[in-house]
Amino acid sequence: MTTDGMSAALDPIYIRLVAERGDVLAQARGEADRVGRLLEQLYHASGTTDQDVEPGFFSRPASRQGRPRR
């Protein structure tokens, strides 16, 4: 089994699972982004200031954006 994201995408088992179940990883990332946006809206609507929230709380680390998880 490969640990490299690009190699995993070419792995026949991974390709078969995506064909059978859809791209679950992409769906999970999309849901995480959606929930993050919702949380951000809720925090701003509640009057929480940026000083009350840890910097970067609402953003994914740049090193993980657009890359599949291992």
Backbone as CSV, one residue per row, in Angstrom:
resi,resn,N_x,N_y,N_z,CA_x,CA_y,CA_z,C_x,C_y,C_z
1,MET,0.841,-1.178,0.000,0.000,0.000,0.000,0.885,1.239,0.000
2,THR,0.502,2.239,-0.733,1.312,3.443,-0.831,0.846,4.484,0.171
3,THR,1.776,5.351,0.570,1.423,6.437,1.475,1.451,7.775,0.756
4,ASP,2.030,7.820,-0.407,2.079,9.045,-1.193,0.700,9.312,-1.797
5,GLY,0.183,10.523,-1.654,-1.158,10.854,-2.136,-1.330,10.600,-3.616
6,MET,-0.336,10.971,-4.421,-0.435,10.791,-5.864,-0.405,9.313,-6.225
7,SER,0.470,8.557,-5.591,0.534,7.124,-5.875,-0.746,6.422,-5.441
8,ALA,-1.311,6.867,-4.304,-2.551,6.262,-3.819,-3.674,6.490,-4.817
9,ALA,-3.686,7.642,-5.473,-4.731,7.943,-6.443,-4.644,7.010,-7.646
10,LEU,-3.478,6.461,-7.909,-3.292,5.574,-9.050,-3.402,4.099,-8.658
11,ASP,-3.530,3.840,-7.390,-3.625,2.483,-6.873,-4.942,1.844,-7.354
12,PRO,-4.899,0.664,-7.966,-6.121,0.027,-8.474,-7.200,-0.174,-7.406
13,ILE,-6.795,-0.462,-6.186,-7.784,-0.639,-5.117,-8.491,0.685,-4.842
14,TYR,-7.725,1.766,-4.781,-8.307,3.096,-4.539,-9.252,3.467,-5.681
15,ILE,-8.825,3.228,-6.908,-9.664,3.543,-8.078,-10.971,2.758,-8.015
16,ARG,-10.895,1.496,-7.647,-12.100,0.666,-7.543,-13.042,1.171,-6.447
17,LEU,-12.464,1.540,-5.297,-13.288,2.070,-4.200,-13.971,3.375,-4.604
18,VAL,-13.263,4.239,-5.290,-13.867,5.497,-5.749,-14.994,5.206,-6.722
19,ALA,-14.787,4.236,-7.601,-15.834,3.874,-8.564,-17.072,3.322,-7.851
20,GLU,-16.858,2.538,-6.798,-17.975,1.925,-6.081,-18.655,2.879,-5.100
21,ARG,-17.864,3.659,-4.383,-18.396,4.470,-3.273,-18.358,5.968,-3.516
22,GLY,-17.737,6.395,-4.600,-17.529,7.829,-4.807,-16.263,8.264,-4.087
23,ASP,-15.846,9.477,-4.323,-14.617,9.983,-3.703,-14.948,10.477,-2.297
24,VAL,-14.944,9.554,-1.356,-15.334,9.840,0.019,-14.410,10.890,0.638
25,LEU,-13.131,10.834,0.342,-12.202,11.821,0.894,-12.555,13.226,0.432
26,ALA,-12.858,13.383,-0.847,-13.241,14.701,-1.367,-14.552,15.163,-0.736
27,GLN,-15.489,14.239,-0.550,-16.759,14.586,0.092,-16.533,15.022,1.534
28,ALA,-15.666,14.328,2.244,-15.378,14.673,3.641,-14.708,16.038,3.731
29,ARG,-13.763,16.309,2.821,-13.122,17.625,2.812,-14.138,18.717,2.530
30,GLY,-15.043,18.466,1.600,-16.085,19.441,1.278,-16.986,19.711,2.468
31,GLU,-17.368,18.653,3.179,-18.205,18.828,4.368,-17.452,19.581,5.461
32,ALA,-16.175,19.270,5.637,-15.368,19.969,6.646,-15.273,21.452,6.314
33,ASP,-15.082,21.777,5.052,-15.041,23.182,4.635,-16.381,23.861,4.888
34,ARG,-17.480,23.166,4.576,-18.817,23.722,4.769,-19.079,23.985,6.248
35,VAL,-18.730,23.023,7.105,-18.929,23.184,8.541,-18.046,24.311,9.074
36,GLY,-16.831,24.410,8.568,-15.936,25.496,8.979,-16.512,26.864,8.644
37,ARG,-17.082,26.991,7.447,-17.715,28.266,7.060,-18.912,28.565,7.954
38,LEU,-19.697,27.543,8.254,-20.853,27.714,9.128,-20.415,28.155,10.526
39,LEU,-19.387,27.509,11.074,-18.877,27.896,12.387,-18.377,29.332,12.388
40,GLU,-17.697,29.709,11.317,-17.191,31.082,11.218,-18.358,32.072,11.243
41,GLN,-19.425,31.775,10.504,-20.602,32.648,10.504,-21.224,32.721,11.896
42,LEU,-21.312,31.586,12.578,-21.895,31.560,13.915,-21.064,32.362,14.913
43,TYR,-19.741,32.227,14.836,-18.880,32.984,15.738,-19.039,34.477,15.513
44,HIS,-19.075,34.890,14.257,-19.207,36.318,13.961,-20.588,36.822,14.359
45,ALA,-21.619,36.010,14.165,-22.977,36.409,14.536,-23.141,36.486,16.056
46,SER,-22.354,35.704,16.795,-22.480,35.696,18.256,-21.738,36.859,18.907
47,GLY,-21.041,37.636,18.096,-20.300,38.769,18.653,-18.909,38.404,19.107
48,THR,-18.479,37.203,18.839,-17.126,36.793,19.188,-16.156,37.595,18.340
49,THR,-15.159,38.167,18.971,-14.188,38.952,18.221,-13.039,38.059,17.779
50,ASP,-12.278,38.550,16.829,-11.126,37.787,16.342,-10.114,37.556,17.459
51,GLN,-10.103,38.435,18.470,-9.172,38.270,19.585,-9.569,37.085,20.462
52,ASP,-10.853,36.698,20.419,-11.336,35.579,21.227,-11.031,34.221,20.602
53,VAL,-10.674,34.222,19.316,-10.476,32.980,18.575,-8.997,32.836,18.221
54,GLU,-8.481,31.640,18.384,-7.085,31.369,18.064,-6.813,31.673,16.596
55,PRO,-5.697,32.359,16.276,-5.386,32.653,14.868,-5.359,31.380,14.026
56,GLY,-5.956,31.444,12.859,-5.981,30.306,11.951,-7.030,29.268,12.290
57,PHE,-7.871,29.544,13.278,-8.867,28.567,13.713,-9.792,28.145,12.586
58,PHE,-10.149,29.079,11.698,-11.121,28.793,10.656,-10.499,28.377,9.332
59,SER,-9.195,28.306,9.244,-8.577,27.942,7.970,-7.798,26.646,8.110
60,ARG,-7.759,25.905,7.000,-6.952,24.684,6.990,-5.503,25.094,6.819
61,PRO,-4.589,24.345,7.397,-3.172,24.654,7.195,-2.827,24.631,5.708
62,ALA,-2.025,25.576,5.271,-1.667,25.676,3.852,-1.028,24.401,3.336
63,SER,-0.309,23.697,4.191,0.364,22.472,3.743,-0.617,21.354,3.442
64,ARG,-1.873,21.438,3.910,-2.848,20.375,3.696,-3.866,20.724,2.613
65,GLN,-3.946,21.967,2.191,-4.975,22.356,1.239,-4.756,21.662,-0.097
66,GLY,-5.816,21.060,-0.588,-5.781,20.422,-1.901,-5.045,19.100,-1.960
67,ARG,-4.547,18.615,-0.831,-3.822,17.343,-0.822,-4.660,16.294,-0.117
68,PRO,-4.667,15.092,-0.637,-5.412,14.023,0.049,-4.750,13.668,1.364
69,ARG,-5.562,13.286,2.332,-5.031,12.826,3.616,-4.492,11.427,3.474
70,ARG,-3.554,11.088,4.306,-2.989,9.737,4.291,-3.682,8.892,5.301
